[in-house]
Amino acid sequence: MARTRFVLLVVSVIVVFVGGARSVSASPNQSGFERIDSFDSTITVNRDGSADITEVIAYDFGSASRHGIERFIPTVFPWSGKLPDDASPGAQYDRVTPISDVSVSASTGTPADVEESHENGVTRLRIGDPDRTITGAHTYTIRYRIAGVLNAFEGHDELYLNVSGNEWRVPFSELTATVKAPGAISRIACFAGPAGSQLPCESSTKNDSSTGGVATFRQDAVSAFEGLTVVVAFPKGVVEDPESTRILRERWSISSAFRLNAATGSAAGAVLLGGVGLVGLLGYRVGRDRRYRGSVVDAAFGNDSGDEGRIPLFDRPGDTVEFVPPEGVRPGHMGTLWDEQANHLDVSAMIVDLAVRGWIRIDEIAPQSDGFLGFGGDSGDFQLVQLRDPDTDPLASELWQAERTLLSSLFATGDVVKLSALKTKFASKMQIIQGHLYDDAVEAGWFPARPDTIRGRWAGRGFLLLLLGGGIVVLAAKFTHLGLVALPIPLLGLVLMGCAKYFPHRTAKGSALLGRVRGFKELFEAGEGERQRFAEQHNLFAQYLPYAIVFGCTDKWAETFADLGLSPQEMGLGVWYTSPYGYDPIHFGYAMGSFTTYSSGSLAAAAPSSSGGSGGSGFSGGSSGGGFGGGGGGSW
């Protein structure tokens, strides 16, 4: 009797325990922790190597307030198999299983908005409403197609798929999968548990019929970061050869991004040559000088209509014979017209010209010390003395704007100034004077716009093209293998910046004047002849000296007049220029060269700144987490 009572007591305890356990497992989620009550996936394999997948996820948020769930599905897997026939040496490939046709539905009252994104080889589906939170149990149905998911082997083709993924942050009460094939199924396997686990799932079956094969798999009580992976094999011919349906994509690398082959090389060459041709065409259309239409006389002196056109390439009009400079054209302005630049040499020539015309005097100052054995001494200096005031002189109307600015800038502190005192203090004023030289040239009608502005504008466009092209190269290299094709674009930006100096052009009036300037320049380049005799007879040494400075012929001009044996008075010296060394023509030529160099350097010197999925088989070495698909998810 006692033994019987004991047995009944034990049985009663067991019954109560089991019943209580079942009651707890069947009850609603009272813990407040999130879980997946069931994850059911139906995979329909298509003959083209893709699979249509439907996932029904019964997700219980418990008492947590969430917007919905997220599903992560990897779509890029390292590939170590056979490479495409056209693969470049050293190229590396990934196998991709792109996802498409995504749709989501949910149980009544459950937000089913979906936001799809792709990053680092993973497709993310964020499901729910960002403006609304939910709690408790909800069911989501996710449908999508995944391409290129089958593997080929010698005796069979195979689906090796991580059904659920091993990265869910919550546990599963139940995981099930059904695979539907377009033909017979020859073999199946499944694995459950954490990634790398080779433990089989609890249940796996297969059935074949006239319409195809079906395999089912099941695993209960799956912890967080565990999952279910299935393997299904088909006889050859059930699906298209997976060798032809798999999708390989070359992995990005610097060498692949800038790969040179026939196609990329030809395309890059075409872009470069086409771009250089375009820059050349722009340079011709924008930067080619204009001239008056009509005869040679019209080109040199203008026509009645004022009609003008571009000077054709390799067509230089004949220069007129000139014994005197064009009327009213001063040396600094002539230099600006000559090379389309208002440079420091032009300003130095302006100073000498103003001295020759009586506005200022240039005094050469001997060195104060010769130093020791030629070392440590100073190199002398030059002093400028203002003789006439441009604000009150009756002849001030003859001055150009640039000349007025030069005089006021040189003598801003008094009527006498040494060049050495202007060093590091005159650079900003020099820029203003150069700007006025450009303005004078435009006002005179020699240029349609300031040449420095045109150069800056096109250099800026070249710089923008350099930046834009650099961005295009980065994007092309990052997302494609066409970086080499885009590389010429920033190079063309550099070409445009380098060619910007050719974009200013002279008007027809400026070109006509330039022809006369060329003829006048021959006076300084020829060592003898009728023009030299003309200059000698008219005592034009001093008057033409500033022009010789502009043309870089100062020494030659002085030597020519020295050979003629002219006196300093005949050469116009001693009034506008004084020297402690006398007025020997050879020394004077040297002194003028020194003055030009010294003044250019002193006036332009700036102040110093202060320092201050593989293709392996799931039947050999398969495990949970292997194969395509996978990923995971959680709430958000």
ZAMARGU-4260 file (C-alpha; in steps of 0.2 Angstrom, whole numbers, plus 5000, padded with zeros to 4 digits):
<rodrens>
0) 5000/5000/5000 | 5014/5012/5005 | 5023/5008/4988 | 5007/5011/4978 | 5005/5028/4987
5) 5023/5033/4983 | 5021/5029/4964 | 5004/5038/4963 | 5013/5053/4971 | 5027/5053/4959
10) 5015/5051/4944 | 5005/5066/4950 | 5020/5077/4952 | 5026/5073/4934 | 5009/5076/4927
15) 5008/5093/4936 | 5025/5098/4930 | 5022/5093/4912 | 5005/5101/4911 | 5012/5117/4919
20) 5026/5118/4907 | 5014/5116/4892 | 5003/5129/4899 | 5018/5141/4900 | 5024/5138/4883
25) 5007/5140/4876 | 5003/5156/4885 | 5006/5174/4879 | 5023/5182/4881 | 5023/5188/4899
30) 5041/5191/4901 | 5042/5207/4890 | 5057/5200/4880 | 5056/5199/4861 | 5055/5182/4852
35) 5050/5174/4835 | 5036/5162/4838 | 5038/5155/4821 | 5048/5158/4805 | 5041/5148/4790
40) 5050/5150/4773 | 5044/5143/4757 | 5057/5142/4743 | 5052/5139/4725 | 5067/5135/4714
45) 5065/5141/4696 | 5074/5133/4681 | 5084/5149/4678 | 5093/5147/4694 | 5083/5160/4704
50) 5072/5156/4719 | 5056/5164/4724 | 5055/5165/4743 | 5041/5169/4755 | 5045/5171/4773
55) 5031/5171/4786 | 5038/5178/4803 | 5027/5178/4818 | 5036/5191/4829 | 5031/5194/4847
60) 5038/5211/4853 | 5032/5207/4871 | 5030/5223/4881 | 5043/5232/4871 | 5038/5247/4860
65) 5045/5245/4843 | 5042/5252/4825 | 5043/5235/4817 | 5057/5222/4811 | 5072/5222/4800
70) 5078/5209/4789 | 5096/5208/4783 | 5101/5196/4768 | 5119/5195/4762 | 5120/5195/4743
75) 5139/5196/4740 | 5150/5181/4743 | 5169/5179/4740 | 5172/5168/4725 | 5186/5156/4723
80) 5180/5145/4708 | 5183/5147/4690 | 5185/5164/4683 | 5177/5171/4668 | 5186/5168/4652
85) 5189/5187/4650 | 5195/5190/4667 | 5211/5200/4669 | 5227/5192/4677 | 5226/5194/4696
90) 5208/5199/4696 | 5197/5194/4710 | 5178/5191/4709 | 5163/5190/4721 | 5148/5179/4718
95) 5132/5190/4719 | 5114/5184/4722 | 5104/5200/4719 | 5087/5202/4727 | 5072/5209/4718
100) 5053/5210/4718 | 5052/5214/4736 | 5035/5215/4744 | 5029/5215/4762 | 5012/5212/4770
105) 5007/5210/4788 | 4993/5205/4800 | 4979/5217/4802 | 4984/5233/4811 | 5002/5230/4808
110) 5012/5243/4799 | 5020/5235/4783 | 5029/5250/4775 | 5046/5244/4769 | 5062/5253/4766
115) 5075/5244/4755 | 5093/5248/4756 | 5110/5240/4750 | 5126/5242/4758 | 5142/5232/4759
120) 5135/5217/4750 | 5119/5216/4762 | 5101/5220/4757 | 5092/5228/4772 | 5073/5228/4773
125) 5067/5239/4787 | 5048/5236/4789 | 5036/5247/4800 | 5031/5264/4802 | 5044/5277/4809
130) 5030/5287/4816 | 5021/5273/4826 | 5026/5260/4838 | 5018/5243/4842 | 5019/5229/4855
135) 5014/5211/4857 | 5012/5198/4843 | 5012/5203/4824 | 5015/5193/4808 | 5025/5199/4793
140) 5025/5191/4776 | 5041/5195/4766 | 5042/5190/4747 | 5057/5192/4736 | 5066/5184/4722
145) 5085/5179/4724 | 5095/5176/4708 | 5110/5165/4704 | 5107/5155/4719 | 5111/5137/4713
150) 5128/5128/4712 | 5134/5115/4699 | 5143/5099/4703 | 5148/5084/4692 | 5133/5073/4696
155) 5120/5085/4702 | 5115/5103/4704 | 5111/5110/4721 | 5102/5123/4732 | 5113/5127/4747
160) 5103/5141/4757 | 5104/5148/4774 | 5085/5150/4777 | 5084/5161/4792 | 5101/5168/4794
165) 5111/5167/4810 | 5111/5185/4815 | 5094/5187/4823 | 5095/5195/4840 | 5080/5185/4847
170) 5076/5167/4849 | 5065/5156/4838 | 5051/5145/4845 | 5050/5136/4828 | 5059/5136/4811
175) 5052/5128/4796 | 5056/5128/4778 | 5049/5120/4762 | 5058/5119/4746 | 5049/5116/4730
180) 5059/5110/4715 | 5054/5110/4696 | 5059/5092/4695 | 5064/5077/4706 | 5074/5080/4722
185) 5089/5067/4723 | 5095/5071/4740 | 5093/5083/4755 | 5102/5089/4771 | 5099/5102/4784
190) 5109/5110/4799 | 5104/5120/4814 | 5113/5129/4828 | 5126/5143/4828 | 5136/5147/4813
195) 5148/5132/4809 | 5137/5119/4817 | 5136/5103/4808 | 5121/5096/4819 | 5107/5091/4808
200) 5090/5099/4810 | 5076/5089/4819 | 5066/5085/4804 | 5069/5084/4785 | 5058/5075/4772
205) 5057/5075/4753 | 5043/5069/4741 | 5043/5069/4722 | 5027/5070/4711 | 5023/5073/4693
210) 5024/5092/4696 | 5041/5092/4705 | 5049/5088/4721 | 5046/5095/4739 | 5057/5095/4754
215) 5052/5100/4771 | 5063/5105/4786 | 5060/5109/4804 | 5069/5115/4820 | 5061/5120/4836
220) 5068/5130/4850 | 5082/5140/4841 | 5092/5152/4851 | 5097/5170/4846 | 5111/5170/4833
225) 5107/5152/4828 | 5098/5147/4812 | 5093/5134/4799 | 5102/5130/4783 | 5096/5117/4770
230) 5104/5108/4756 | 5093/5101/4741 | 5101/5092/4726 | 5093/5089/4709 | 5098/5078/4695
235) 5106/5086/4680 | 5094/5094/4669 | 5081/5099/4681 | 5087/5117/4681 | 5098/5126/4669
240) 5116/5124/4671 | 5121/5134/4686 | 5137/5138/4677 | 5127/5149/4665 | 5115/5157/4678
245) 5127/5161/4692 | 5132/5179/4693 | 5150/5184/4696 | 5156/5202/4699 | 5174/5208/4699
250) 5180/5214/4716 | 5185/5232/4716 | 5204/5236/4718 | 5215/5250/4712 | 5222/5239/4698
255) 5205/5234/4692 | 5198/5252/4693 | 5211/5258/4681 | 5213/5242/4671 | 5221/5245/4654
260) 5214/5234/4640 | 5209/5237/4622 | 5192/5244/4627 | 5197/5256/4641 | 5213/5261/4632
265) 5203/5266/4616 | 5190/5275/4626 | 5203/5284/4637 | 5212/5289/4621 | 5196/5295/4613
270) 5191/5305/4628 | 5209/5313/4629 | 5210/5317/4610 | 5193/5323/4609 | 5195/5334/4624
275) 5212/5341/4618 | 5203/5344/4601 | 5189/5353/4610 | 5201/5364/4620 | 5210/5368/4604
280) 5194/5373/4596 | 5189/5384/4610 | 5206/5392/4610 | 5204/5396/4591 | 5186/5402/4593
285) 5189/5413/4608 | 5208/5417/4608 | 5211/5420/4590 | 5215/5438/4586 | 5203/5447/4575
290) 5206/5458/4560 | 5197/5469/4548 | 5189/5460/4533 | 5195/5465/4516 | 5212/5469/4508
295) 5229/5471/4516 | 5226/5489/4518 | 5209/5486/4526 | 5217/5474/4538 | 5231/5487/4543
300) 5220/5503/4543 | 5202/5497/4545 | 5187/5496/4533 | 5172/5507/4531 | 5160/5494/4539
305) 5171/5490/4554 | 5167/5471/4550 | 5180/5460/4557 | 5184/5441/4558 | 5196/5429/4565
310) 5214/5428/4558 | 5216/5411/4550 | 5229/5399/4557 | 5246/5401/4549 | 5241/5417/4541
315) 5251/5432/4548 | 5247/5448/4539 | 5262/5458/4533 | 5269/5472/4544 | 5269/5490/4539
320) 5286/5500/4539 | 5286/5511/4554 | 5299/5524/4559 | 5290/5531/4573 | 5279/5523/4586
325) 5260/5523/4583 | 5254/5540/4589 | 5249/5542/4607 | 5255/5524/4611 | 5266/5524/4626
330) 5279/5511/4630 | 5270/5502/4644 | 5254/5501/4634 | 5264/5495/4619 | 5271/5481/4630
335) 5254/5476/4636 | 5247/5476/4618 | 5263/5466/4612 | 5262/5451/4624 | 5244/5454/4631
340) 5252/5456/4648 | 5255/5471/4659 | 5271/5465/4667 | 5284/5473/4678 | 5295/5477/4663
345) 5281/5488/4656 | 5280/5498/4672 | 5299/5501/4672 | 5298/5507/4654 | 5284/5519/4660
350) 5295/5526/4673 | 5309/5529/4660 | 5297/5536/4648 | 5290/5548/4661 | 5308/5554/4664
355) 5311/5557/4646 | 5295/5567/4644 | 5300/5578/4659 | 5289/5572/4672 | 5302/5565/4683
360) 5321/5563/4684 | 5331/5547/4688 | 5347/5550/4698 | 5359/5535/4699 | 5367/5534/4716
365) 5384/5527/4718 | 5387/5513/4731 | 5392/5519/4748 | 5404/5505/4751 | 5414/5493/4740
370) 5416/5481/4754 | 5432/5471/4757 | 5439/5463/4741 | 5422/5466/4732 | 5412/5457/4746
375) 5400/5465/4758 | 5397/5481/4749 | 5381/5488/4742 | 5376/5489/4724 | 5370/5507/4724
380) 5353/5514/4722 | 5342/5525/4711 | 5333/5540/4716 | 5317/5547/4708 | 5313/5565/4708
385) 5296/5572/4703 | 5297/5587/4692 | 5279/5591/4687 | 5263/5588/4696 | 5250/5578/4687
390) 5236/5587/4697 | 5241/5605/4691 | 5252/5603/4676 | 5243/5609/4660 | 5250/5595/4650
395) 5242/5582/4662 | 5229/5578/4649 | 5243/5568/4639 | 5244/5555/4653 | 5235/5539/4653
400) 5226/5533/4668 | 5240/5520/4672 | 5253/5534/4671 | 5243/5545/4683 | 5242/5531/4695
405) 5261/5527/4694 | 5266/5545/4698 | 5254/5547/4712 | 5260/5530/4719 | 5278/5533/4717
410) 5277/5550/4726 | 5264/5547/4739 | 5276/5553/4753 | 5285/5567/4744 | 5294/5573/4728
415) 5309/5562/4731 | 5310/5544/4733 | 5323/5530/4733 | 5319/5514/4724 | 5326/5504/4739
420) 5313/5513/4750 | 5299/5506/4740 | 5304/5488/4741 | 5291/5477/4750 | 5279/5493/4750
425) 5274/5495/4732 | 5268/5477/4727 | 5249/5481/4730 | 5251/5498/4721 | 5260/5489/4707
430) 5245/5477/4704 | 5234/5493/4703 | 5245/5500/4690 | 5245/5484/4680 | 5226/5484/4681
435) 5225/5501/4674 | 5237/5496/4660 | 5224/5483/4655 | 5209/5495/4658 | 5218/5508/4646
440) 5221/5495/4633 | 5202/5490/4633 | 5197/5508/4633 | 5208/5511/4618 | 5198/5497/4609
445) 5213/5485/4608 | 5205/5471/4618 | 5187/5467/4620 | 5190/5463/4638 | 5205/5463/4650
450) 5217/5450/4646 | 5220/5445/4664 | 5202/5443/4667 | 5200/5432/4652 | 5215/5421/4657
455) 5208/5420/4675 | 5191/5415/4669 | 5197/5401/4658 | 5210/5395/4671 | 5196/5395/4684
460) 5185/5384/4672 | 5200/5373/4670 | 5202/5371/4689 | 5183/5367/4690 | 5185/5354/4677
465) 5200/5347/4686 | 5190/5346/4702 | 5174/5339/4693 | 5185/5327/4683 | 5194/5321/4699
470) 5177/5318/4707 | 5171/5308/4691 | 5187/5298/4692 | 5184/5294/4710 | 5166/5288/4707
475) 5171/5279/4691 | 5185/5270/4700 | 5174/5266/4716 | 5159/5259/4707 | 5165/5253/4690
480) 5181/5248/4682 | 5182/5263/4671 | 5193/5274/4681 | 5206/5274/4666 | 5192/5281/4655
485) 5188/5295/4666 | 5206/5299/4670 | 5209/5311/4655 | 5195/5322/4662 | 5205/5330/4676
490) 5220/5330/4664 | 5210/5341/4652 | 5207/5353/4666 | 5226/5355/4668 | 5227/5357/4649
495) 5214/5371/4650 | 5222/5379/4664 | 5239/5379/4655 | 5231/5385/4639 | 5221/5399/4647
500) 5235/5411/4642 | 5230/5409/4624 | 5212/5414/4626 | 5213/5433/4627 | 5212/5440/4609
505) 5215/5457/4601 | 5201/5466/4592 | 5203/5471/4574 | 5209/5488/4580 | 5222/5480/4591
510) 5228/5468/4578 | 5230/5483/4566 | 5240/5492/4579 | 5251/5476/4583 | 5256/5476/4564
515) 5263/5493/4566 | 5271/5489/4582 | 5280/5474/4574 | 5286/5486/4560 | 5292/5498/4573
520) 5301/5485/4583 | 5312/5481/4568 | 5320/5498/4571 | 5328/5491/4587 | 5332/5474/4581
525) 5342/5479/4565 | 5359/5485/4569 | 5360/5497/4554 | 5350/5503/4540 | 5338/5517/4535
530) 5328/5517/4551 | 5344/5518/4562 | 5350/5533/4551 | 5333/5540/4554 | 5334/5539/4572
535) 5352/5546/4572 | 5347/5561/4562 | 5332/5565/4573 | 5341/5563/4590 | 5329/5549/4595
540) 5340/5539/4607 | 5332/5545/4623 | 5314/5546/4616 | 5315/5528/4610 | 5324/5521/4624
545) 5308/5516/4634 | 5302/5506/4619 | 5319/5497/4618 | 5316/5492/4636 | 5299/5485/4632
550) 5307/5475/4617 | 5322/5469/4628 | 5334/5479/4617 | 5342/5491/4629 | 5360/5486/4627
555) 5359/5484/4609 | 5351/5501/4607 | 5364/5509/4618 | 5378/5500/4608 | 5372/5506/4592
560) 5372/5524/4597 | 5389/5522/4605 | 5396/5517/4588 | 5389/5533/4581 | 5400/5544/4592
565) 5386/5555/4598 | 5388/5567/4613 | 5378/5565/4629 | 5369/5581/4624 | 5365/5574/4607
570) 5358/5558/4616 | 5347/5568/4628 | 5357/5564/4643 | 5360/5574/4659 | 5343/5581/4660
575) 5331/5567/4664 | 5345/5555/4670 | 5360/5560/4680 | 5375/5548/4685 | 5390/5551/4695
580) 5400/5541/4682 | 5397/5552/4668 | 5387/5548/4652 | 5397/5535/4643 | 5385/5526/4631
585) 5391/5509/4636 | 5389/5512/4655 | 5373/5521/4652 | 5366/5505/4643 | 5372/5495/4658
590) 5365/5507/4670 | 5348/5506/4661 | 5348/5487/4661 | 5352/5488/4680 | 5338/5501/4683
595) 5325/5490/4674 | 5330/5475/4684 | 5331/5484/4701 | 5315/5494/4698 | 5306/5478/4693
600) 5312/5469/4708 | 5309/5483/4721 | 5292/5488/4715 | 5285/5471/4714 | 5293/5464/4730
605) 5279/5459/4742 | 5281/5462/4761 | 5288/5446/4770 | 5274/5437/4779 | 5275/5434/4798
610) 5279/5416/4804 | 5267/5412/4815 | 5143/5164/4743 | 5154/5152/4738 | 5150/5138/4727
615) 5155/5124/4739 | 5143/5109/4741 | 5132/5108/4757 | 5134/5089/4757 | 5153/5090/4761
620) 5158/5101/4775 | 5141/5110/4775 | 5135/5118/4791 | 5123/5130/4799 | 5126/5148/4792
625) 5133/5141/4776 | 5127/5144/4758 | 5118/5158/4751 | 5105/5169/4759 | 5107/5171/4778
630) 5109/5187/4787 | 5097/5190/4801 | 5087/5204/4809 | 5078/5211/4824 | 5066/5225/4829
635) 5069/5243/4827
</rodrens>
